[in-house]
Amino acid sequence: MNNKQKLVHFFKQSSTIISAILLSVWVLSCDSNAIYKSYEDLKDTNWYVKNIPSFAFEVKDETIPYNIYILIRNASQYPYNNLYVTRYIYGPDGKPLSSRLEELTLFDPKTGKPLGEGLGDIFDHKVLSSQNFKFPKKGKYTIKLKQYMRQDPLPFVMSVGISVEKPLPTKQ
C-alpha cells in the first residue's frame, strides 16, 4: 500500500469513528430531559397478553409536571396500522394512580406508510401518553404496559418501553 492509499484508508477509518461519536452524542443529548427511559425486548418479537412489561423509576421532584411517552419498536411486517395499549401507573405505595387505554398509530391508515423513525424495516415510535402529569409525591413509581389487541400473541412487536421526561422549556 503506498502513502496515498494509507492516507485515504486513515481518513475513511477516522471519518467512520468521528461519525459514530457524533451520532452517539446527538442521540444522548436528545433525551437529556428524560429522568427515566427503558425498553423491554419481547421474546421472538411476539407480545403476549400475559406479558405485561413493568418499568420502575424514581421521582425526586414532585413539584414539576412530567411528560410520559410510550415507546414501541416494531417490524414493518406488523399486521395492523395501530396498537392498543393499556397504561397503568402505580404510586410508591403500590396502589394504582391511573390507567388508560391508548391507541398508538404505527402506520398511516390511508397509505400504509410506517410512522416513527425507521432504519430498514424496523421502526421506533415515541407516543405521548400523558402531558404535564403531576406525580403526587417523591418516591418510586411503576408504569406497566399491557397490549389490548384481539390477537394473542401480537406479532412483529420487538420491544416496548416508556420515557418519563421533564417538559422542554418553551422557546420565546
N, CA and C atoms as a LAMMPS dump frame, in Angstrom:
ITEM: TIMESTEP
0
ITEM: NUMBER OF ATOMS
516
ITEM: BOX BOUNDS ff ff ff
-5.0000000000000000e+02 5.0000000000000000e+02
-5.0000000000000000e+02 5.0000000000000000e+02
-5.0000000000000000e+02 5.0000000000000000e+02
ITEM: ATOMS id mol type element x y z
1 1 1 N 0.852 -1.167 0
2 1 2 C 0 0 0
3 1 3 C 0.903 1.237 0
4 2 1 N 0.687 2.135 -0.936
5 2 2 C 1.523 3.329 -0.984
6 2 3 C 0.994 4.376 0.007
7 3 1 N 1.722 5.484 0.147
8 3 2 C 1.367 6.516 1.125
9 3 3 C -0.006 7.125 0.859
10 4 1 N -0.331 7.335 -0.405
11 4 2 C -1.626 7.928 -0.74
12 4 3 C -2.766 6.988 -0.315
13 5 1 N -2.605 5.709 -0.578
14 5 2 C -3.618 4.737 -0.191
15 5 3 C -3.743 4.643 1.327
16 6 1 N -2.624 4.709 2.038
17 6 2 C -2.64 4.694 3.5
18 6 3 C -3.378 5.903 4.047
19 7 1 N -3.15 7.068 3.451
20 7 2 C -3.801 8.301 3.887
21 7 3 C -5.313 8.229 3.654
22 8 1 N -5.721 7.741 2.496
23 8 2 C -7.152 7.591 2.193
24 8 3 C -7.788 6.609 3.175
25 9 1 N -7.117 5.489 3.428
26 9 2 C -7.617 4.494 4.37
27 9 3 C -7.757 5.106 5.773
28 10 1 N -6.765 5.877 6.196
29 10 2 C -6.802 6.529 7.513
30 10 3 C -8 7.465 7.619
31 11 1 N -8.245 8.289 6.589
32 11 2 C -9.36 9.234 6.632
33 11 3 C -10.71 8.519 6.626
34 12 1 N -10.811 7.41 5.914
35 12 2 C -12.061 6.646 5.92
36 12 3 C -12.343 6.096 7.313
37 13 1 N -11.315 5.524 7.947
38 13 2 C -11.484 4.994 9.299
39 13 3 C -11.805 6.126 10.271
40 14 1 N -11.098 7.238 10.161
41 14 2 C -11.311 8.366 11.069
42 14 3 C -12.701 8.944 10.911
43 15 1 N -13.171 9.083 9.667
44 15 2 C -14.496 9.67 9.463
45 15 3 C -15.587 8.754 9.997
46 16 1 N -15.391 7.438 9.919
47 16 2 C -16.362 6.499 10.466
48 16 3 C -16.41 6.623 11.981
49 17 1 N -15.256 6.686 12.611
50 17 2 C -15.196 6.818 14.071
51 17 3 C -15.792 8.15 14.506
52 18 1 N -15.446 9.222 13.831
53 18 2 C -15.975 10.543 14.182
54 18 3 C -17.488 10.571 13.988
55 19 1 N -17.974 9.984 12.897
56 19 2 C -19.421 9.929 12.656
57 19 3 C -20.127 9.168 13.766
58 20 1 N -19.562 8.061 14.194
59 20 2 C -20.165 7.27 15.268
60 20 3 C -20.19 8.059 16.581
61 21 1 N -19.126 8.774 16.877
62 21 2 C -19.073 9.59 18.098
63 21 3 C -20.111 10.699 18.028
64 22 1 N -20.189 11.389 16.9
65 22 2 C -21.166 12.471 16.756
66 22 3 C -22.597 11.957 16.868
67 23 1 N -22.868 10.805 16.265
68 23 2 C -24.197 10.216 16.355
69 23 3 C -24.531 9.861 17.805
70 24 1 N -23.576 9.294 18.524
71 24 2 C -23.798 8.946 19.932
72 24 3 C -24.088 10.177 20.77
73 25 1 N -23.32 11.234 20.556
74 25 2 C -23.535 12.481 21.303
75 25 3 C -24.916 13.049 20.991
76 26 1 N -25.298 13.018 19.709
77 26 2 C -26.601 13.546 19.311
78 26 3 C -27.725 12.744 19.949
79 27 1 N -27.636 11.404 19.921
80 27 2 C -28.674 10.564 20.493
81 27 3 C -28.788 10.79 21.993
82 28 1 N -27.667 10.855 22.666
83 28 2 C -27.692 11.067 24.11
84 28 3 C -28.213 12.447 24.474
85 29 1 N -27.907 13.455 23.687
86 29 2 C -28.358 14.808 24
87 29 3 C -29.842 14.978 23.748
88 30 1 N -30.437 14.141 22.885
89 30 2 C -31.861 14.25 22.587
90 30 3 C -32.719 13.95 23.803
91 31 1 N -32.262 13.101 24.694
92 31 2 C -33.045 12.708 25.852
93 31 3 C -32.491 13.286 27.154
94 32 1 N -31.849 14.43 27.073
95 32 2 C -31.251 14.997 28.279
96 32 3 C -32.308 15.409 29.298
97 33 1 N -33.557 15.574 28.859
98 33 2 C -34.614 15.942 29.784
99 33 3 C -35.32 14.713 30.363
100 34 1 N -34.927 13.512 29.962
101 34 2 C -35.546 12.286 30.464
102 34 3 C -35.008 11.956 31.847
103 35 1 N -35.927 11.703 32.777
104 35 2 C -35.496 11.218 34.094
105 35 3 C -35.45 9.698 34.1
106 36 1 N -36.139 9.098 33.122
107 36 2 C -36.141 7.64 33.005
108 36 3 C -36.507 7.261 31.576
109 37 1 N -35.791 6.288 31.029
110 37 2 C -36.108 5.749 29.718
111 37 3 C -35.635 4.31 29.697
112 38 1 N -36.552 3.398 29.329
113 38 2 C -36.182 1.988 29.307
114 38 3 C -37.078 1.228 28.337
115 39 1 N -36.496 0.194 27.738
116 39 2 C -37.209 -0.73 26.849
117 39 3 C -37.162 -2.122 27.441
118 40 1 N -38.167 -2.931 27.107
119 40 2 C -38.112 -4.359 27.384
120 40 3 C -38.269 -5.076 26.053
121 41 1 N -37.279 -5.9 25.71
122 41 2 C -37.355 -6.674 24.476
123 41 3 C -38.347 -7.812 24.651
124 42 1 N -39.119 -8.078 23.587
125 42 2 C -40.114 -9.141 23.638
126 42 3 C -39.558 -10.384 22.943
127 43 1 N -39.715 -11.524 23.593
128 43 2 C -39.173 -12.782 23.088
129 43 3 C -39.809 -13.123 21.743
130 44 1 N -38.98 -13.429 20.778
131 44 2 C -39.413 -13.839 19.436
132 44 3 C -40.305 -12.807 18.755
133 45 1 N -40.177 -11.557 19.128
134 45 2 C -40.969 -10.435 18.594
135 45 3 C -42.473 -10.693 18.656
136 46 1 N -42.918 -11.361 19.707
137 46 2 C -44.337 -11.595 19.952
138 46 3 C -44.713 -10.989 21.291
139 47 1 N -45.785 -10.198 21.305
140 47 2 C -46.259 -9.608 22.56
141 47 3 C -47.512 -10.359 22.985
142 48 1 N -47.363 -11.185 24.005
143 48 2 C -48.466 -11.945 24.566
144 48 3 C -49.244 -11.08 25.549
145 49 1 N -50.552 -11.308 25.638
146 49 2 C -51.389 -10.546 26.564
147 49 3 C -50.892 -10.71 28.001
148 50 1 N -50.431 -11.921 28.336
149 50 2 C -49.962 -12.178 29.709
150 50 3 C -48.619 -11.506 30.015
151 51 1 N -47.9 -11.04 28.987
152 51 2 C -46.62 -10.359 29.181
153 51 3 C -46.9 -8.871 29.39
154 52 1 N -46.755 -8.42 30.627
155 52 2 C -47.043 -7.03 30.978
156 52 3 C -45.744 -6.377 31.462
157 53 1 N -44.998 -5.739 30.538
158 53 2 C -43.738 -5.107 30.94
159 53 3 C -43.957 -4.068 32.041
160 54 1 N -43.029 -4.042 32.976
161 54 2 C -43.104 -3.16 34.136
162 54 3 C -41.845 -2.307 34.2
163 55 1 N -42.024 -1.01 34.465
164 55 2 C -40.915 -0.06 34.486
165 55 3 C -40.976 0.737 35.788
166 56 1 N -39.956 0.607 36.612
167 56 2 C -39.908 1.307 37.901
168 56 3 C -38.872 2.422 37.831
169 57 1 N -39.23 3.596 38.359
170 57 2 C -38.348 4.754 38.307
171 57 3 C -38.612 5.648 39.514
172 58 1 N -37.653 6.504 39.775
173 58 2 C -37.692 7.39 40.934
174 58 3 C -38.093 8.803 40.515
175 59 1 N -39.067 9.372 41.227
176 59 2 C -39.429 10.779 41.049
177 59 3 C -38.844 11.529 42.237
178 60 1 N -37.917 12.449 41.947
179 60 2 C -37.249 13.194 43.005
180 60 3 C -37.829 14.587 43.201
181 61 1 N -38.569 15.081 42.202
182 61 2 C -39.174 16.407 42.299
183 61 3 C -40.635 16.32 41.882
184 62 1 N -41.518 16.309 42.871
185 62 2 C -42.945 16.187 42.599
186 62 3 C -43.6 17.522 42.252
187 63 1 N -42.834 18.595 42.288
188 63 2 C -43.413 19.919 42.042
189 63 3 C -43.524 20.254 40.557
190 64 1 N -42.835 19.497 39.711
191 64 2 C -42.896 19.811 38.279
192 64 3 C -43.718 18.75 37.545
193 65 1 N -44.345 19.134 36.451
194 65 2 C -45.087 18.156 35.649
195 65 3 C -44.135 17.4 34.72
196 66 1 N -44.514 16.184 34.382
197 66 2 C -43.698 15.342 33.51
198 66 3 C -44.524 14.903 32.297
199 67 1 N -43.838 14.664 31.214
200 67 2 C -44.455 14.059 30.036
201 67 3 C -44.09 12.582 30.033
202 68 1 N -45.101 11.738 29.806
203 68 2 C -44.892 10.296 29.785
204 68 3 C -45.125 9.817 28.349
205 69 1 N -44.14 9.116 27.821
206 69 2 C -44.212 8.595 26.456
207 69 3 C -44.2 7.077 26.48
208 70 1 N -44.944 6.483 25.555
209 70 2 C -44.876 5.047 25.327
210 70 3 C -43.965 4.839 24.125
211 71 1 N -43.037 3.911 24.255
212 71 2 C -42.055 3.621 23.21
213 71 3 C -42.337 2.244 22.629
214 72 1 N -42.423 2.176 21.308
215 72 2 C -42.676 0.908 20.621
216 72 3 C -41.639 0.735 19.524
217 73 1 N -41.079 -0.448 19.43
218 73 2 C -40.194 -0.804 18.313
219 73 3 C -40.844 -1.998 17.614
220 74 1 N -41.136 -1.822 16.324
221 74 2 C -41.796 -2.886 15.577
222 74 3 C -41.165 -3.067 14.21
223 75 1 N -41.428 -4.235 13.629
224 75 2 C -41.001 -4.518 12.264
225 75 3 C -42.091 -4.057 11.309
226 76 1 N -41.697 -3.792 10.076
227 76 2 C -42.667 -3.312 9.087
228 76 3 C -43.736 -4.36 8.778
229 77 1 N -43.515 -5.613 9.139
230 77 2 C -44.498 -6.671 8.907
231 77 3 C -45.64 -6.664 9.923
232 78 1 N -45.588 -5.762 10.913
233 78 2 C -46.664 -5.672 11.898
234 78 3 C -47.998 -5.57 11.149
235 79 1 N -48.991 -6.409 11.479
236 79 2 C -50.173 -6.546 10.621
237 79 3 C -51.256 -5.469 10.739
238 80 1 N -51.119 -4.522 11.643
239 80 2 C -52.163 -3.509 11.84
240 80 3 C -51.568 -2.12 11.694
241 81 1 N -52.436 -1.104 11.54
242 81 2 C -51.907 0.262 11.482
243 81 3 C -51.839 0.886 12.864
244 82 1 N -52.476 0.254 13.859
245 82 2 C -52.456 0.807 15.204
246 82 3 C -52.155 -0.287 16.226
247 83 1 N -52.04 0.155 17.462
248 83 2 C -51.77 -0.757 18.567
249 83 3 C -52.466 -0.186 19.794
250 84 1 N -53.345 -0.973 20.406
251 84 2 C -53.99 -0.546 21.645
252 84 3 C -53.191 -1.073 22.828
253 85 1 N -52.902 -0.171 23.754
254 85 2 C -52.126 -0.496 24.949
255 85 3 C -52.831 0.127 26.15
256 86 1 N -52.937 -0.651 27.228
257 86 2 C -53.417 -0.079 28.484
258 86 3 C -52.194 0.264 29.318
259 87 1 N -52.152 1.54 29.761
260 87 2 C -51.028 2.034 30.562
261 87 3 C -51.504 2.203 32
262 88 1 N -50.776 1.575 32.921
263 88 2 C -51.093 1.647 34.349
264 88 3 C -49.969 2.376 35.07
265 89 1 N -50.315 3.278 35.985
266 89 2 C -49.315 3.95 36.828
267 89 3 C -49.627 3.61 38.286
268 90 1 N -48.584 3.143 38.999
269 90 2 C -48.706 2.798 40.408
270 90 3 C -47.807 3.718 41.23
271 91 1 N -48.305 4.138 42.385
272 91 2 C -47.559 5.031 43.265
273 91 3 C -46.547 4.294 44.119
274 92 1 N -45.801 5.058 44.928
275 92 2 C -44.787 4.452 45.807
276 92 3 C -45.361 3.415 46.772
277 93 1 N -46.647 3.531 47.1
278 93 2 C -47.291 2.574 47.994
279 93 3 C -47.807 1.341 47.258
280 94 1 N -47.631 1.308 45.93
281 94 2 C -48.083 0.177 45.134
282 94 3 C -49.527 0.269 44.685
283 95 1 N -50.225 1.312 45.108
284 95 2 C -51.63 1.474 44.729
285 95 3 C -51.736 2.146 43.365
286 96 1 N -52.764 1.767 42.59
287 96 2 C -52.916 2.364 41.256
288 96 3 C -53.263 3.853 41.331
289 97 1 N -52.574 4.65 40.501
290 97 2 C -52.874 6.082 40.387
291 97 3 C -53.753 6.366 39.184
292 98 1 N -53.454 5.663 38.085
293 98 2 C -54.257 5.859 36.882
294 98 3 C -54.08 4.688 35.94
295 99 1 N -55.067 4.527 35.082
296 99 2 C -54.955 3.575 33.977
297 99 3 C -55.746 4.164 32.825
298 100 1 N -55.234 3.941 31.624
299 100 2 C -55.943 4.434 30.456
300 100 3 C -55.574 3.61 29.239
301 101 1 N -56.572 3.481 28.376
302 101 2 C -56.369 2.773 27.123
303 101 3 C -55.838 3.771 26.104
304 102 1 N -54.732 3.411 25.462
305 102 2 C -54.085 4.278 24.478
306 102 3 C -54.156 3.629 23.106
307 103 1 N -54.458 4.42 22.089
308 103 2 C -54.345 3.944 20.72
309 103 3 C -53.095 4.566 20.123
310 104 1 N -52.148 3.731 19.73
311 104 2 C -50.906 4.19 19.131
312 104 3 C -50.977 3.9 17.634
313 105 1 N -50.83 4.943 16.814
314 105 2 C -50.858 4.761 15.372
315 105 3 C -49.428 4.525 14.892
316 106 1 N -49.187 3.335 14.313
317 106 2 C -47.849 2.947 13.879
318 106 3 C -47.652 3.114 12.374
319 107 1 N -48.737 3.051 11.608
320 107 2 C -48.694 3.197 10.153
321 107 3 C -49.802 4.158 9.731
322 108 1 N -49.55 4.931 8.703
323 108 2 C -50.577 5.82 8.17
324 108 3 C -51.751 4.957 7.689
325 109 1 N -52.969 5.196 8.2
326 109 2 C -54.104 4.336 7.84
327 109 3 C -54.462 4.371 6.351
328 110 1 N -54.174 5.459 5.661
329 110 2 C -54.539 5.575 4.249
330 110 3 C -53.449 5.028 3.333
331 111 1 N -52.203 5.35 3.625
332 111 2 C -51.113 4.97 2.718
333 111 3 C -50.388 3.705 3.153
334 112 1 N -50.502 3.345 4.425
335 112 2 C -49.763 2.195 4.94
336 112 3 C -48.306 2.501 5.228
337 113 1 N -47.909 3.768 5.031
338 113 2 C -46.525 4.164 5.266
339 113 3 C -46.216 4.111 6.766
340 114 1 N -45.099 3.478 7.125
341 114 2 C -44.727 3.416 8.54
342 114 3 C -44.465 4.816 9.11
343 115 1 N -44.94 5.02 10.323
344 115 2 C -44.666 6.269 11.039
345 115 3 C -43.505 6.011 12.001
346 116 1 N -43.031 7.041 12.641
347 116 2 C -41.909 6.871 13.559
348 116 3 C -40.594 6.96 12.815
349 117 1 N -39.524 6.713 13.533
350 117 2 C -38.176 6.732 12.969
351 117 3 C -37.81 5.318 12.565
352 118 1 N -37.293 5.158 11.357
353 118 2 C -37.009 3.813 10.908
354 118 3 C -35.674 3.664 10.229
355 119 1 N -35.193 2.446 10.254
356 119 2 C -33.986 2.061 9.543
357 119 3 C -34.237 0.658 9.023
358 120 1 N -34.249 0.509 7.7
359 120 2 C -34.6 -0.782 7.125
360 120 3 C -36.069 -1.057 7.354
361 121 1 N -36.371 -2.189 7.974
362 121 2 C -37.774 -2.495 8.24
363 121 3 C -38.098 -2.46 9.732
364 122 1 N -37.299 -1.746 10.522
365 122 2 C -37.522 -1.603 11.958
366 122 3 C -37.839 -0.136 12.257
367 123 1 N -38.908 0.074 13.043
368 123 2 C -39.356 1.434 13.322
369 123 3 C -39.534 1.653 14.814
370 124 1 N -39.095 2.827 15.274
371 124 2 C -39.245 3.246 16.665
372 124 3 C -40.288 4.341 16.741
373 125 1 N -41.204 4.198 17.697
374 125 2 C -42.273 5.167 17.895
375 125 3 C -42.183 5.711 19.313
376 126 1 N -42.362 6.995 19.435
377 126 2 C -42.404 7.663 20.727
378 126 3 C -43.712 8.446 20.758
379 127 1 N -44.684 7.915 21.52
380 127 2 C -46.037 8.465 21.506
381 127 3 C -46.35 9.064 22.872
382 128 1 N -46.762 10.323 22.866
383 128 2 C -47.12 11 24.12
384 128 3 C -48.344 10.334 24.728
385 129 1 N -48.204 9.883 25.963
386 129 2 C -49.299 9.241 26.685
387 129 3 C -49.956 10.217 27.646
388 130 1 N -49.158 10.958 28.4
389 130 2 C -49.675 11.963 29.325
390 130 3 C -48.773 13.185 29.28
391 131 1 N -49.387 14.329 29.125
392 131 2 C -48.641 15.589 29.113
393 131 3 C -48.862 16.296 30.44
394 132 1 N -47.779 16.817 31
395 132 2 C -47.819 17.559 32.267
396 132 3 C -48.437 16.741 33.401
397 133 1 N -48.031 15.482 33.509
398 133 2 C -48.51 14.604 34.576
399 133 3 C -47.816 14.981 35.88
400 134 1 N -48.607 15.181 36.923
401 134 2 C -48.042 15.532 38.235
402 134 3 C -48.059 14.301 39.138
403 135 1 N -46.86 13.855 39.521
404 135 2 C -46.763 12.781 40.491
405 135 3 C -47.029 13.393 41.859
406 136 1 N -47.864 12.764 42.679
407 136 2 C -48.286 13.399 43.933
408 136 3 C -47.201 13.575 44.995
409 137 1 N -46.173 12.724 44.969
410 137 2 C -45.1 12.854 45.959
411 137 3 C -43.832 12.217 45.421
412 138 1 N -42.73 12.484 46.117
413 138 2 C -41.458 11.851 45.746
414 138 3 C -41.561 10.361 46.019
415 139 1 N -40.779 9.596 45.257
416 139 2 C -40.758 8.167 45.519
417 139 3 C -40.628 7.352 44.258
418 140 1 N -40.74 6.032 44.436
419 140 2 C -40.578 5.086 43.348
420 140 3 C -41.957 4.774 42.751
421 141 1 N -42.079 5.024 41.454
422 141 2 C -43.315 4.773 40.723
423 141 3 C -43.097 3.643 39.733
424 142 1 N -44.18 2.995 39.341
425 142 2 C -44.123 1.906 38.372
426 142 3 C -45.159 2.155 37.291
427 143 1 N -44.748 1.961 36.051
428 143 2 C -45.666 2.006 34.918
429 143 3 C -45.649 0.631 34.268
430 144 1 N -46.847 0.092 34.015
431 144 2 C -46.985 -1.196 33.345
432 144 3 C -47.737 -0.988 32.038
433 145 1 N -47.366 -1.76 31.02
434 145 2 C -47.998 -1.687 29.714
435 145 3 C -48.545 -3.055 29.345
436 146 1 N -49.823 -3.087 28.944
437 146 2 C -50.465 -4.339 28.543
438 146 3 C -51.054 -4.16 27.152
439 147 1 N -50.712 -5.061 26.244
440 147 2 C -51.291 -4.961 24.901
441 147 3 C -52.769 -5.319 24.989
442 148 1 N -53.57 -4.583 24.236
443 148 2 C -55.02 -4.734 24.301
444 148 3 C -55.599 -4.95 22.905
445 149 1 N -54.966 -5.841 22.154
446 149 2 C -55.425 -6.17 20.81
447 149 3 C -56.157 -7.513 20.869
448 150 1 N -56.86 -7.833 19.803
449 150 2 C -57.607 -9.089 19.755
450 150 3 C -56.72 -10.281 19.425
451 151 1 N -55.511 -10.018 18.954
452 151 2 C -54.615 -11.104 18.566
453 151 3 C -53.632 -11.382 19.7
454 152 1 N -53.498 -12.669 20.037
455 152 2 C -52.567 -13.073 21.089
456 152 3 C -51.848 -14.345 20.64
457 153 1 N -50.544 -14.284 20.382
458 153 2 C -49.675 -13.126 20.584
459 153 3 C -49.786 -12.134 19.423
460 154 1 N -49.334 -10.937 19.711
461 154 2 C -49.287 -9.88 18.712
462 154 3 C -47.901 -9.918 18.072
463 155 1 N -47.825 -10.247 16.757
464 155 2 C -46.516 -10.459 16.13
465 155 3 C -45.822 -9.161 15.707
466 156 1 N -44.522 -9.266 15.542
467 156 2 C -43.653 -8.224 14.991
468 156 3 C -43.537 -6.98 15.871
469 157 1 N -43.814 -7.125 17.183
470 157 2 C -43.513 -6.07 18.145
471 157 3 C -42.228 -6.515 18.826
472 158 1 N -41.169 -5.752 18.621
473 158 2 C -39.847 -6.169 19.077
474 158 3 C -39.565 -5.773 20.522
475 159 1 N -39.984 -4.557 20.882
476 159 2 C -39.793 -4.11 22.258
477 159 3 C -40.752 -2.98 22.565
478 160 1 N -41.016 -2.822 23.859
479 160 2 C -41.881 -1.74 24.344
480 160 3 C -41.155 -1.053 25.49
481 161 1 N -41.499 0.201 25.726
482 161 2 C -40.843 0.924 26.801
483 161 3 C -41.581 2.195 27.15
484 162 1 N -40.987 2.917 28.063
485 162 2 C -41.515 4.225 28.449
486 162 3 C -40.369 5.219 28.586
487 163 1 N -40.733 6.473 28.484
488 163 2 C -39.807 7.564 28.77
489 163 3 C -40.576 8.579 29.6
490 164 1 N -39.995 8.966 30.722
491 164 2 C -40.581 9.987 31.592
492 164 3 C -39.651 11.184 31.508
493 165 1 N -40.197 12.32 31.082
494 165 2 C -39.354 13.48 30.774
495 165 3 C -39.882 14.758 31.395
496 166 1 N -38.937 15.597 31.768
497 166 2 C -39.28 16.958 32.156
498 166 3 C -39.631 17.703 30.867
499 167 1 N -40.692 18.494 30.869
500 167 2 C -41.009 19.241 29.649
501 167 3 C -39.881 20.188 29.278
502 168 1 N -39.641 20.319 27.979
503 168 2 C -38.64 21.257 27.495
504 168 3 C -39.155 22.679 27.706
505 169 1 N -38.255 23.609 28.018
506 169 2 C -38.703 24.99 28.162
507 169 3 C -39.248 25.515 26.822
508 170 1 N -40.3 26.313 26.912
509 170 2 C -40.866 26.876 25.685
510 170 3 C -39.951 27.931 25.128
511 171 1 N -39.844 27.925 23.779
512 171 2 C -38.992 28.911 23.094
513 171 3 C -39.749 30.214 22.951
514 172 1 N -39.04 31.311 23.172
515 172 2 C -39.69 32.625 23.062
516 172 3 C -39.089 33.415 21.948
